[in-house]
Amino acid sequence: MTIATGDSVTLEYTGRTDDGTVFDTSREAVAEDAGLTEAEGEREYGPLTVDIGAQQVIEGMEEGLLGLEAGESTTIEVPPEKGYGEWSEEEVQSFETAELREMLGGQTPEEGEYLEAQNGQLGEVVHAGDEEIRVDFNHELAGETLAFDVEIVDVN
C-alpha cells in the first residue's frame, strides 16, 4: 500500500544535519552511539506512528513519506523552509540586563544558557553583557538542511 494523505504510518527514523550529526532517532542503539540518551533522560525509543496530513511531523518529512510503501527504506532530504525555517535575526531579542535579571528573580543568565519565554519557547543566551543580554529564539535546527533515514514499518 502506497502512503497517501489520511494514512497512519509507522516508521523507524534517524535525523541528521548536513555534517552528519544525529539530532533525533527512534532507534535506541543509534541514540546511544550519538550520545543522545544521556541528554534525553527517560525517553522511550521505538517506531513512530504519524497520521499523514495531520501535521504531526515537519512539512518536508510528511511530503517525503508520500508514495512510499511498507518495508521501504529511503533518505528524505528536508530543506530549511520545509523543516524548521531559515535562521532569522528577528528571532534574536535584546533585553536590558537589569530588567532581565529582575524577571529571573535576581539571577544573571550566562552565554550558552537557555531561557524559556512566557510562550514556552526556548532561547539561547548568545550575549550577556553589563547593559544588554541577547537571546536567540530561533529553533536550534533553523537554517539546517536535514536528512532523515526512514524505514516504513507499517501503513494503515
C-alpha positions in Angstrom: 0.0 0.0 0.0 1.4 3.4 -1.1 1.4 6.1 1.6 -1.2 8.8 1.0 -2.8 11.7 2.9 -5.0 10.2 5.7 -2.9 7.1 6.2 -1.4 6.2 9.6 2.3 5.3 9.1 4.6 3.6 11.5 8.3 4.2 10.8 11.8 4.0 12.2 13.9 7.1 11.6 17.2 8.8 12.2 17.6 12.5 11.6 20.9 14.1 10.7 22.2 17.6 10.0 24.3 18.4 6.9 27.5 17.5 8.8 26.2 14.0 9.7 25.4 14.8 13.3 22.4 12.8 14.6 19.9 15.0 16.3 17.0 12.6 16.7 16.2 8.9 16.2 13.7 6.3 17.0 16.4 3.7 17.5 17.9 3.4 20.9 21.3 2.0 19.7 21.7 4.9 17.3 20.8 7.3 20.1 23.4 5.7 22.4 26.1 5.9 19.8 25.3 9.6 19.1 25.2 10.5 22.9 21.5 11.4 22.8 20.4 9.0 25.6 22.1 10.9 28.3 20.6 14.2 27.3 17.1 12.8 26.8 16.7 11.0 30.1 13.7 8.7 30.4 12.7 8.8 26.7 11.4 5.5 25.3 12.7 4.6 21.8 10.7 2.8 19.2 8.9 3.2 16.0 7.0 6.5 15.4 3.4 6.5 14.2 2.1 9.6 12.4 -1.1 10.4 10.6 -0.2 11.8 7.2 -1.9 15.2 6.7 -2.3 15.9 10.4 1.0 18.0 10.6 2.5 15.8 13.3 5.9 16.0 11.7 7.7 18.8 9.8 6.3 19.5 6.3 9.3 18.1 4.4 9.2 14.8 6.3 5.5 14.4 5.6 5.9 15.2 1.9 8.8 12.7 1.7 6.7 9.9 3.1 4.0 10.2 0.4 4.3 7.5 -2.1 6.5 5.2 0.0 5.3 1.6 0.9 5.6 -0.7 3.9 9.1 -2.3 4.0 10.7 0.5 2.0 13.8 2.4 3.3 15.0 5.7 2.0 16.6 9.0 2.9 14.4 12.1 2.9 16.2 15.4 2.4 14.4 18.4 4.0 15.4 22.0 3.2 15.2 24.6 5.9 12.0 26.1 4.5 10.2 22.7 4.9 11.8 22.0 8.2 12.5 24.5 11.0 12.8 27.5 8.8 15.6 29.8 7.9 17.7 31.4 10.7 16.4 34.9 11.3 17.9 37.9 13.1 14.3 38.9 14.0 14.2 35.9 16.4 17.2 37.3 18.4 15.8 39.6 21.1 17.7 42.1 23.3 16.9 42.7 26.9 18.3 45.2 29.4 20.5 43.2 31.7 19.0 44.7 34.9 15.4 44.2 33.7 16.0 40.5 32.7 17.8 39.9 36.0 14.8 41.2 37.8 12.5 38.9 35.7 14.6 35.9 36.7 14.5 36.6 40.4 17.9 38.2 40.7 19.8 35.7 38.6 22.0 36.9 35.7 22.0 34.4 32.7 25.3 33.4 31.1 26.1 32.8 27.5 25.1 29.3 26.4 22.3 29.1 28.9 18.7 28.5 27.8 15.8 30.6 28.9 12.1 29.8 28.5 9.9 32.7 27.3 6.3 33.1 28.6 5.0 31.4 25.5 7.2 28.3 26.3 9.7 29.0 23.5 13.3 28.3 24.4 16.1 30.7 23.6 19.8 30.5 23.9 21.7 33.4 25.6 24.2 34.4 22.9 25.5 37.6 24.6 25.5 38.5 28.3 26.9 42.0 28.9 26.6 44.5 31.7 24.0 46.6 29.8 22.4 44.1 27.4 21.6 40.4 27.1 20.7 38.9 23.7 18.7 35.7 23.4 18.4 33.7 20.2 14.8 32.2 19.9 15.5 30.5 16.5 14.9 26.8 16.6 18.2 25.0 17.1 17.8 23.4 13.6 16.8 26.6 11.8 18.7 27.1 8.6 19.7 23.4 8.5 19.1 21.0 5.6 18.1 17.8 7.3 18.3 14.2 6.2 16.0 11.5 7.6 16.9 7.9 7.1 13.5 6.2 7.3 12.2 2.6 7.2 8.5 2.2 6.7 7.3 -0.4 9.2 3.5 -0.3 8.5 0.9 1.7 6.6 -2.8 1.7 7.6 
